[in-house]
Amino acid sequence: MEQYYIATEDGKTEGPYSFESLETFYTHGKIKIDTLVCIAGSQEWMEFKKVLEQERKVQSEKEQEQTEATPTDVELIPTVEGLFQIMGILALLAGVILALCNTGPGYAAIGIIYLLSGAFFCLGCFWCAKVIKLLSRVVDLLSTIAKRLYNVGNKD
């Protein structure tokens, strides 16, 4: 992790600070976008704006690498959506099995009730799984919007 020195308005040098500290200073107004900074061990001073752009570029490349996981990666952690789908399939199977067990004379009506209840429970579980998936997409969208708004607010 690189360390940075900052040039104060009265011509003094402070630091070294981590990039995260510089971001905090910038957010709280201690340094400005045109404040001169220097990487520890270097002699080249540059505006904080340039360092900020470089760090954000590196950060976005890292995020892009993480999202570009190979398609052969299989996630074995069960999701809530997947659990609802499994419950729905099991309910349908239970309804079918109970319906088949109740096929004798006088039991046909109860067999049909078992089959229908299993089918409707299955549909309910798949509907819940779909709602959960849509809600997670909404959360992802809102977090992306919040990040962009935060970045726009920090550029000022």
N, C-alpha and C positions, 0 to 999 in steps of 0.2 A: 504494500500500500504506500503510495507516494505521499510525501509530506510537502507542505507549501509554506513559504514565507510571504507575508503581505507587507506592502509599503503603506505606512500611515500617512495621513494628510500633513503631519508636521515633519515628514522626511525620515522617520525612523522605521526600522524593520522589526516586525513581530513574527513569532513562530518558532518552530514549525508547527503547522496545524494539518490535520487530515482534511480531505475534501469535504467530508460530512460537516466538519466544523465550519469550513468556509461557506457551505450552503446555509448553515444556521446563521452565521454572521450576516449573510446577504439577506436572508428572510427577515431578520430583526433590524436591518438597516445599519449595522456596524460597518459593513463595506458596501460599495456600490458596484455596479456592473463594469465601470471603467477603472476600478481599483487595480493597481499593479500587483501581480503575484509572481512568485518565482518558485520553481520546483527545487526542493532541497538538493544541493550538489550541482546545480546548474547556475549559469551566470545570466541566463536570458530571462528578462522580465516581460510579462505580457499582461494584457487586461484580463480580469476575471471572466469576462464574457467568453473569451477564447477557451479557457480552461473548462468552463461550464459546458460549452458546446462539445468539446472533446469527450468529457466524462459522460454526457448524455448519449453521445453517439456510441461509446463503448458499452454503456448500459443497455441501449436498445439492441445492439448486436448480441449481447449475452442473452437477453430475453428472447430474441428471435431464434437463437440456437437452441434454447430450451423448448420452444414451441415446435421446432422442427425435429422432433424425436422421430426415430425410424418407425415406419408403419408396422414393423414386426414386434414392437413393444406391446405386450399384453398386460393390461392392468388387472391384477387379480383381486384388488380390493373391491368388495361388493359395494355398490352404491345403493342409496335408498330406492332409487328408481328400479334398479335390478331386483331388489328384494320384493318390491311390490309385484313385479312381473312374475317372479318365482311363486309368490303366494297365490297369484291368480291362476297360474298353470296347475298348481297343486289343488286348488279349490275345484277347478274344472275336472281334473282327474278323479277327485273324491266324488264329485257329483255323478260322473259316468259310472264309477265302480258301484256306488250305492244304487244307482238306477238299474244296473245289470243284476245286482243281488236281489232286487225286488221286482222280478218279472213274473212271478207266479200269479195264479188267479186271485183276484181281489187286491193285489198289491201294485198293479200297474199305475194307479193314480199317484201313490206315494213315490214310486220310482221316477215318474215324470217330475214331481215336485223337487226331488233331490237333484235331478239333472238340470232343471231350470234354475234352482238356487245356486248350484255350482257355476253355471254359465253366467248368471248375473253378478255373482261375486267376482268371477274372473274379469268381467267387463269393468266392474268398479275398480279393481286393482290396477288394470291397465290404464284407466282414466286417471287415477291418482298418480301413476308413474309419469304420464304425459304432462300433467299439471306441474309436477315437481321439476321435470326437465325444462319446461317453459319458464318457470320461476327462476331456475338457476341461470338461464340465458338472460333474463331481465336483470338479475344481480350483476352478471358479467358486463352487460351493456352500461348499467349505471356506474359501475366502478371505473369503466373506461372513460365515461363522460367526466366523472369526478377527477380522474387523473389529468385529463386534458385541461379542464378548467383550472386545476391547481397549477399546472405548468404555465398556462397563459397568465395567471395572476402573478406568478413568480418572475416572469419576464419583464414586468413593468418596473 
